[in-house]
């Protein structure tokens, strides 16, 4: 165990500084820094690191932990929290966070907050941004083409998938049928 890893474990009480997980902990060096340093590293679980480094799909439900982590007294934890809020498009949370100019520059160093021109953004009927894995509720009865049923208003659709090339469509299961749903007829649930 390196000296930095020991200090990070002491600082975090041997828990992931983002989600609190106690297993598979790693020292994560926050880009653009590459060397372990108490001021540029955090202790994070493998689940968090894999998603931060985009090795696995982003699970927005996992990142609810950011609501606590963003208030951590350690700047490296705040930087990663800011970046993940930016990636998740949690604008309200980003507006609540305060980082001085130098820290904000570090947070933006990976380009997480850059707007991708022409990027397809899926929004529900209320304008909330939808992500893969979100849950939604139908706000209107929908006749399902090619099937002999009507998807009823109020039906929950869990673990949606975004249609990557069409901002107005998502996919999900209703009454055990995989269907495409127009985003204007759904409301994101918390």
Secondary structure, DSSP 4 states (H G I P E B T S, - for coil): --HHHHHHHHHHTSS-TTT---SSEEEEEPTT--S--TTTEEEEEHHHHHHHTTSS---TTGGGGHHHHTT-SSHHHHHHHHHHHHHTT-HHHHHH----HHHHHHHGGG-TT---TT----B-TTSPBP-TT--EEESS-EE-TTSS-EEPTT-EE-S-EE-TT-TTEEEEEETTEEEEEEGGGEEE--
